[in-house]
């Protein structure tokens, strides 16, 4: 991969599957399209975001996302399933949720500047269940 590339893996189309990739660039995985699956990857040392979701609804599960400069995972559009990920050591937010209708369960999100922020109004449009974390700037909905 050339040094000029900023994105490790970009999914411009629907129904892609990224399985067991190892990324370490500006953005490890950038999701567009709809119905993509990011499964069992090691995304370590991203200069920006480990996983950035820009379009569509996706599944992000069983990944190690660690030691990035900014966010571990950023959900910028609605409707994702994020489960069983280990998200550690990011300079900003571990798992940033700024959208609605997401299911976030059984993630371990620790040692980030802020582990689990939900930036939606009233923090009540996402399902948070059985996540392990220490810090959140959201209402009591994050769990």
Backbone bond lengths (Angstrom), bond angles and torsions (degrees), N, CA, C in turn:
res aa  C-N    CA-C-N  psi(-1)  N-CA   C-N-CA  omega(-1)  CA-C   N-CA-C  phi
1 X - - - 1.448 - - 1.521 108.00 -
2 X 1.323 118.72 128.17 1.458 121.75 -177.40 1.526 110.57 -72.75
3 X 1.329 115.84 155.52 1.463 120.96 179.97 1.524 111.76 -66.69
4 X 1.331 118.22 -19.27 1.459 121.60 -179.08 1.525 112.75 -74.66
5 X 1.315 118.57 -16.78 1.464 121.44 -178.60 1.513 110.52 -78.84
6 X 1.333 115.91 134.94 1.453 120.54 -179.89 1.514 112.30 -101.25
7 X 1.318 118.88 -17.64 1.450 122.08 -176.03 1.520 108.61 -119.08
8 X 1.334 116.99 128.66 1.456 120.68 177.93 1.511 111.73 -68.51
9 X 1.344 117.23 -52.44 1.458 122.67 178.99 1.522 107.77 -137.03
10 X 1.329 116.92 127.49 1.466 122.00 176.61 1.525 107.66 -121.32
11 X 1.332 116.99 133.50 1.464 120.85 179.37 1.520 109.14 -110.27
12 X 1.322 118.34 93.45 1.458 119.66 -178.76 1.523 113.59 -77.88
13 X 1.315 117.55 -15.16 1.459 121.47 -176.45 1.517 111.05 -116.81
14 X 1.313 115.64 178.74 1.459 121.95 -177.67 1.522 111.64 -86.57
15 X 1.323 114.22 157.63 1.464 124.29 169.15 1.521 113.97 59.07
16 X 1.326 117.11 41.12 1.466 120.73 172.00 1.520 108.44 -89.01
17 X 1.320 115.51 156.26 1.454 120.58 176.69 1.518 107.33 -128.02
18 X 1.326 116.14 122.34 1.456 121.81 176.12 1.515 105.65 -109.11
19 X 1.311 116.39 114.40 1.457 121.30 -171.54 1.528 109.18 -132.52
20 X 1.316 116.03 121.13 1.463 123.74 175.92 1.517 113.77 62.07
21 X 1.325 116.52 42.40 1.459 122.46 175.87 1.524 108.61 -90.47
22 X 1.312 116.46 156.74 1.459 121.71 174.37 1.513 107.50 -125.95
23 X 1.318 116.35 110.68 1.459 120.74 -175.46 1.519 110.23 -116.64
24 X 1.324 116.72 150.90 1.454 121.81 176.94 1.517 111.09 -159.29
25 X 1.323 116.94 56.47 1.457 122.15 -179.98 1.524 108.27 -125.04
26 X 1.338 117.70 -166.04 1.462 120.09 -177.08 1.525 111.55 -53.44
27 X 1.319 117.53 -57.32 1.459 121.46 172.89 1.513 106.96 -120.78
28 X 1.321 116.58 120.09 1.453 120.08 -177.44 1.508 112.59 -61.93
29 X 1.350 117.34 -53.94 1.459 122.08 -179.44 1.525 107.65 -135.40
30 X 1.319 116.14 128.55 1.458 121.82 178.53 1.529 107.36 -119.91
31 X 1.346 116.58 115.35 1.460 121.08 -174.27 1.515 112.62 -99.30
32 X 1.334 114.11 128.69 1.461 122.74 172.45 1.523 105.83 -134.93
33 X 1.326 118.15 -178.15 1.459 119.20 -176.18 1.517 109.07 75.40
34 X 1.326 118.04 -147.34 1.457 121.33 -178.03 1.525 109.29 -153.92
35 X 1.324 116.23 144.67 1.456 121.01 173.41 1.515 115.42 78.56
36 X 1.331 118.44 22.06 1.458 120.78 178.41 1.521 110.41 -79.34
37 X 1.331 116.36 153.72 1.464 123.08 177.73 1.527 108.65 -123.13
38 X 1.324 115.88 124.18 1.460 122.45 175.04 1.520 105.64 -111.32
39 X 1.334 117.16 107.56 1.462 122.38 -169.61 1.529 111.95 -131.49
40 X 1.329 116.77 133.51 1.466 123.85 170.58 1.534 114.38 55.66
41 X 1.323 116.78 45.46 1.461 121.76 180.00 1.522 110.85 -106.69
42 X 1.336 115.17 159.52 1.463 122.83 171.86 1.519 106.74 -115.80
43 X 1.325 115.61 107.52 1.464 121.19 -178.59 1.524 106.05 -115.16
44 X 1.322 116.16 101.53 1.463 121.27 -169.21 1.528 109.92 -125.98
45 X 1.331 115.48 131.73 1.457 121.63 172.67 1.513 116.13 77.50
46 X 1.322 118.72 28.28 1.469 120.53 178.25 1.530 109.84 -65.18
47 X 1.313 116.38 137.81 1.465 120.94 -179.88 1.532 111.38 -73.22
48 X 1.329 117.79 -21.90 1.457 121.60 176.92 1.525 108.89 -122.67
49 X 1.325 119.48 -102.44 1.466 122.59 -178.63 1.521 110.80 -107.88
50 X 1.331 116.27 141.38 1.458 120.27 176.15 1.514 111.50 -67.77
51 X 1.355 117.23 -48.42 1.462 123.26 174.88 1.517 107.42 -133.53
52 X 1.322 116.60 125.99 1.459 121.41 176.78 1.520 108.40 -122.07
53 X 1.329 116.18 125.53 1.461 121.50 -179.33 1.521 108.17 -105.65
54 X 1.335 116.13 114.32 1.463 121.69 -175.74 1.520 113.68 -106.62
55 X 1.339 117.92 -18.82 1.454 119.98 -173.50 1.525 108.77 -159.52
56 X 1.329 117.54 149.64 1.464 122.09 173.23 1.513 113.80 77.03
57 X 1.329 115.74 -176.82 1.467 123.76 177.12 1.522 108.07 -116.28
58 X 1.342 117.22 136.43 1.456 121.23 -170.33 1.530 111.54 -140.65
59 X 1.321 115.85 167.28 1.457 123.74 172.96 1.524 107.48 -112.93
60 X 1.328 116.23 126.40 1.462 122.81 177.17 1.518 105.78 -124.69
61 X 1.346 117.49 108.47 1.468 119.43 -171.51 1.527 112.10 -145.33
62 X 1.331 114.40 144.50 1.465 123.32 172.37 1.520 113.38 59.68
63 X 1.339 116.52 40.86 1.464 121.62 179.14 1.519 110.56 -109.20
64 X 1.328 116.07 153.07 1.454 123.02 166.05 1.515 106.05 -103.01
65 X 1.338 116.20 118.42 1.463 122.40 -179.20 1.524 105.31 -124.88
66 X 1.344 117.52 107.23 1.463 119.33 -168.01 1.527 113.28 -140.24
67 X 1.338 113.66 152.76 1.461 124.42 166.89 1.513 114.59 58.54
68 X 1.332 117.25 41.10 1.460 121.12 176.98 1.516 111.79 -94.63
69 X 1.316 115.75 159.61 1.460 120.89 -177.97 1.527 112.37 -72.86
70 X 1.334 117.73 -36.20 1.463 120.26 -178.10 1.522 110.23 -113.03
71 X 1.340 117.76 -120.32 1.465 121.99 -177.18 1.526 111.48 -84.38
72 X 1.327 115.76 146.40 1.460 119.92 171.85 1.514 110.28 -70.38
73 X 1.338 116.53 -55.42 1.460 122.69 177.34 1.522 107.81 -138.08
74 X 1.334 116.31 135.14 1.463 121.32 179.51 1.519 109.11 -126.76
75 X 1.341 115.89 118.65 1.465 122.21 177.19 1.520 107.85 -97.21
76 X 1.340 116.51 108.85 1.459 122.17 -174.88 1.522 112.81 -106.46
77 X 1.335 117.87 -3.23 1.466 124.03 174.75 1.530 108.30 -137.96
78 X 1.327 118.03 165.10 1.469 124.01 -171.30 1.536 113.90 -78.52
79 X 1.347 114.58 156.82 1.449 122.37 160.20 1.508 119.51 90.11
80 X 1.329 119.68 45.85 1.464 121.87 -176.13 1.525 112.23 -113.94
81 X 1.312 114.75 157.82 1.462 121.28 168.56 1.519 106.93 -112.47
82 X 1.329 115.44 118.20 1.462 121.85 179.90 1.524 106.51 -122.20
83 X 1.336 116.56 111.40 1.469 118.35 -174.60 1.522 112.12 -145.60
84 X 1.330 113.43 148.94 1.462 123.56 173.33 1.529 114.14 56.58
85 X 1.325 116.81 34.64 1.456 121.30 176.67 1.526 109.69 -97.34
86 X 1.319 116.17 152.76 1.457 123.05 170.75 1.525 106.22 -110.02
87 X 1.330 116.45 114.95 1.464 121.50 -175.28 1.528 107.17 -124.12
88 X 1.335 116.61 106.51 1.466 122.07 -170.53 1.528 112.34 -130.65
89 X 1.330 116.07 144.50 1.456 122.77 162.83 1.513 117.46 71.00
90 X 1.326 118.29 38.83 1.464 120.39 179.04 1.521 110.63 -99.21
91 X 1.328 116.14 146.74 1.454 121.99 -176.73 1.513 114.88 -69.95
92 X 1.325 117.07 -16.88 1.459 120.15 179.33 1.534 108.04 -122.54
93 X 1.302 118.81 -107.69 1.459 121.95 -174.27 1.530 110.74 -105.73
94 X 1.308 115.78 139.41 1.462 119.13 178.26 1.512 111.87 -69.75
95 X 1.332 116.43 -58.93 1.468 122.57 179.09 1.518 107.50 -131.19
96 X 1.332 116.82 98.17 1.460 122.47 -178.27 1.522 109.38 -89.17
97 X 1.341 116.11 126.80 1.456 121.80 178.12 1.525 107.85 -121.86
98 X 1.325 115.28 112.86 1.452 120.29 178.97 1.518 111.92 -118.51
99 X 1.335 116.23 18.44 1.461 121.47 -173.54 1.521 110.81 -136.09
100 X 1.341 116.09 179.73 1.463 122.19 -173.49 1.531 111.98 -108.13
101 X 1.334 114.77 166.37 1.469 123.25 171.14 1.522 114.04 60.25
102 X 1.316 116.62 39.91 1.456 121.74 176.24 1.520 109.81 -104.69
103 X 1.320 116.29 149.04 1.462 122.30 172.27 1.516 106.96 -111.86
104 X 1.340 115.87 120.60 1.460 122.17 -176.54 1.516 107.19 -125.63
105 X 1.333 116.61 106.42 1.461 118.52 -174.28 1.522 112.25 -142.12
106 X 1.327 113.33 144.52 1.454 124.14 175.34 1.527 114.36 55.55
107 X 1.318 116.51 36.37 1.460 121.37 173.81 1.525 108.94 -94.15
108 X 1.330 116.46 147.23 1.467 122.23 171.51 1.521 106.12 -107.73
109 X 1.337 115.50 111.98 1.460 121.46 -174.17 1.529 107.20 -127.45
110 X 1.335 115.93 102.29 1.467 120.74 -172.02 1.531 111.29 -140.94
111 X 1.328 115.05 158.73 1.463 123.75 173.48 1.524 113.34 63.89
112 X 1.323 116.59 29.08 1.461 122.38 174.03 1.528 108.07 -103.13
113 X 1.334 118.13 164.94 1.470 119.14 176.43 1.527 109.31 -55.67
114 X 1.330 117.86 -47.10 1.470 124.99 169.72 1.522 105.91 -134.70
115 X 1.313 117.31 127.60 1.460 119.72 -174.66 1.526 113.44 -74.89
116 X 1.346 118.35 -58.38 1.473 121.70 -172.20 1.526 112.48 -131.91
117 X 1.323 119.39 85.18 1.466 119.54 173.48 1.526 111.80 -91.63
118 X 1.320 116.56 135.39 1.464 122.73 171.79 1.522 106.04 -113.06
119 X 1.331 117.07 109.95 1.457 122.35 -174.29 1.526 113.69 -94.08
120 X 1.334 117.00 12.49 1.468 119.26 179.49 1.531 109.83 -79.81
121 X 1.340 117.59 154.30 1.469 120.01 177.53 1.531 110.93 -60.15
122 X 1.288 116.73 131.91 1.465 124.77 178.89 1.523 114.30 63.88
123 X 1.303 117.80 -1.22 1.471 121.13 173.51 1.528 111.86 51.72
124 X 1.327 117.65 42.90 1.459 118.33 -175.45 1.531 113.88 -131.30
125 X 1.318 117.62 10.30 1.456 120.00 -175.58 1.525 113.27 -103.23
126 X 1.333 117.58 4.89 1.457 122.24 179.46 1.524 109.38 -123.81
127 X 1.313 116.04 151.57 1.461 120.98 175.96 1.517 108.75 -97.10
128 X 1.341 116.03 112.57 1.464 123.49 176.53 1.517 107.08 -107.17
129 X 1.336 117.50 126.97 1.461 119.16 -175.72 1.528 110.76 -150.26
130 X 1.327 116.18 126.26 1.467 123.72 170.97 1.523 114.52 56.63
131 X 1.327 117.63 38.10 1.466 121.31 175.17 1.523 109.22 -91.55
132 X 1.318 116.61 147.51 1.459 122.63 177.46 1.527 107.30 -105.89
133 X 1.353 117.15 123.23 1.461 121.97 -177.93 1.520 108.63 -160.30
134 X 1.345 115.88 167.44 1.463 119.57 175.71 1.522 112.04 -115.45
135 X 1.332 118.81 -35.17 1.462 120.37 -174.44 1.526 111.56 -122.09
136 X 1.342 114.89 141.23 1.458 122.79 173.86 1.517 107.48 -153.21
137 X 1.328 116.30 145.50 1.461 120.30 176.71 1.514 110.19 -106.55
138 X 1.318 117.43 12.91 1.451 123.28 -176.16 1.526 111.00 -98.29
139 X 1.334 114.91 172.84 1.455 120.50 175.91 1.532 109.54 -65.25
140 X 1.272 116.62 -172.85 1.458 121.24 -176.43 1.533 114.71 -72.16
141 X 1.309 118.46 4.50 1.471 120.23 -178.38 1.523 112.16 -70.62
142 X 1.327 117.82 -28.85 1.461 120.72 -177.24 1.516 109.22 -73.90
143 X 1.325 115.61 124.89 1.473 120.32 178.96 1.520 111.31 -150.03
